[in-house]
């Protein structure tokens, strides 16, 4: 399996994957991101996960005690949005909704707003007194886009920068 992984990695690095192979890889990576949420009691992913490739009794990833917090990062919601737009597979919206509901259940502050979570493995969450700016500018924006119509920021006309700010794609005059 290691040689297969090495061959696949080399093919990716050289840009030698077909469009179908790239999509297959994207779907597999998206599944891994989803499982990082789905396998915790809160339904939210830990900040850091370590992947195990040595066959540890079926455990393929884990988080150490100090890495089990959540800063409410956007990368998975961004990927769900892109995969929805590319495939129209309803599982991406269903997973986005599950993540949104988990944020509402475990990261919401009584007085309003949201906060980072001390441990996604504890149902009695301890909130940190901090909300990252990317929660509003990216995480929520990608969730909103996931459930918006395709004519809201069509991806062939707009690109989203690293903070999810939309920028029009300029084309050279023909």
C-alpha positions in Angstrom: 0.0 0.0 0.0 2.9 2.4 0.7 4.2 2.1 -2.8 0.7 2.7 -4.2 0.4 5.8 -2.0 3.9 6.9 -3.2 3.0 6.4 -6.8 -0.3 8.4 -6.3 1.6 11.2 -4.5 4.1 11.4 -7.3 1.3 11.5 -9.9 -0.4 14.3 -8.1 2.9 16.3 -7.7 3.5 16.0 -11.5 0.0 16.9 -12.4 -0.5 13.5 -14.1 -4.0 12.7 -12.8 -6.9 12.7 -15.2 -9.9 14.9 -14.4 -11.8 11.8 -13.2 -8.9 10.8 -11.0 -8.7 14.3 -9.5 -12.4 14.2 -8.7 -12.1 10.8 -7.1 -9.2 12.1 -5.0 -11.2 15.2 -4.1 -14.2 13.1 -3.0 -11.9 10.8 -0.9 -10.3 13.8 0.8 -13.8 15.4 1.4 -14.9 12.1 3.0 -11.9 12.2 5.4 -12.6 15.8 6.3 -16.3 14.9 7.0 -15.3 11.9 9.2 -13.1 14.2 11.3 -16.4 15.9 12.3 -18.7 12.9 12.3 -16.6 10.8 14.6 -16.6 13.2 17.6 -19.4 13.4 20.2 -20.1 17.1 19.3 -20.0 16.6 15.5 -17.2 19.1 15.3 -13.6 18.5 14.2 -10.6 18.9 16.5 -8.0 21.5 15.6 -5.2 18.9 14.9 -5.5 15.2 14.0 -2.7 12.7 13.5 -3.1 10.1 10.8 -2.1 6.5 11.5 -0.9 4.5 8.6 0.3 1.6 10.7 -3.1 -0.2 11.1 -3.7 0.6 14.8 -6.7 -1.6 15.3 -8.8 0.3 12.8 -8.1 3.8 14.2 -7.0 5.8 11.2 -6.7 9.2 12.9 -6.8 10.6 16.4 -6.2 13.9 18.4 -4.1 14.3 21.4 -5.6 15.9 24.5 -4.1 19.3 23.9 -5.3 19.3 20.2 -9.0 18.6 20.7 -10.1 22.2 20.7 -12.0 23.8 17.8 -11.4 27.3 16.5 -14.4 26.9 14.1 -12.3 26.8 11.0 -13.7 27.2 7.5 -11.7 24.7 5.4 -14.2 21.9 5.6 -17.3 24.1 4.9 -15.4 25.6 2.0 -14.7 22.2 0.6 -18.4 21.1 1.1 -19.4 24.2 -0.8 -17.1 23.5 -3.7 -18.0 19.8 -3.9 -21.7 20.7 -3.9 -21.2 23.1 -6.7 -19.2 20.6 -8.7 -21.3 17.4 -8.1 -24.8 18.5 -6.9 -24.6 15.5 -4.5 -27.1 16.3 -1.7 -24.8 14.6 0.9 -22.6 17.7 0.8 -25.5 19.9 1.8 -26.6 17.4 4.4 -23.1 17.3 5.9 -22.9 21.1 5.9 -26.2 21.3 7.7 -25.0 18.8 10.3 -21.9 20.8 10.9 -24.0 24.0 11.2 -26.3 22.4 13.7 -23.3 21.2 15.7 -21.9 24.8 15.7 -25.3 26.0 16.9 -25.5 23.3 19.6 -22.0 23.5 21.0 -20.3 26.8 20.0 -23.1 29.3 20.5 -22.8 31.9 23.3 -26.0 32.6 25.3 -25.6 36.3 24.9 -25.1 36.0 21.2 -22.3 35.1 18.9 -20.1 32.0 18.9 -16.8 31.0 20.6 -14.1 28.4 20.2 -14.5 25.1 22.0 -12.0 23.6 24.5 -12.7 20.0 23.5 -14.9 18.5 20.7 -14.8 15.2 22.6 -16.8 16.6 25.6 -20.5 17.0 25.3 -20.4 19.4 28.3 -18.4 21.9 26.3 -16.2 24.6 27.8 -16.2 27.7 25.5 -13.1 29.8 25.1 -13.6 33.5 25.4 -12.6 34.1 21.8 -14.2 34.1 18.3 -11.8 34.0 15.4 -12.5 36.5 12.5 -12.6 33.7 10.0 -15.7 32.3 11.7 -17.7 35.1 10.3 -15.8 35.9 7.1 -15.3 32.3 6.0 -17.0 29.5 7.9 -20.4 31.1 7.9 -20.0 32.5 4.4 -19.2 29.1 3.0 -22.2 27.6 4.8 -24.4 30.3 3.4 -23.0 29.7 -0.1 -23.5 26.0 0.2 -27.3 26.6 0.6 -27.5 29.4 -1.9 -28.5 29.1 -5.6 -25.7 28.7 -8.1 -26.3 32.1 -9.5 -25.0 33.6 -6.2 -21.2 33.8 -7.0 -21.0 31.5 -10.0 -17.6 29.9 -9.8 -16.8 30.5 -13.5 -17.2 34.3 -12.8 -15.8 34.7 -9.3 -12.9 33.5 -7.2 -12.8 33.6 -3.4 -9.6 34.8 -1.9 -8.0 33.3 1.3 -10.5 35.2 3.5 -13.4 34.2 1.3 -13.8 37.7 -0.2 -15.2 37.4 -3.8 -13.2 38.8 -6.6 -14.4 38.9 -10.2 -12.5 36.8 -12.8 -11.2 39.2 -15.4 -10.8 37.8 -18.9 -8.6 39.1 -21.6 -10.5 40.8 -24.4 -10.9 38.3 -27.3 
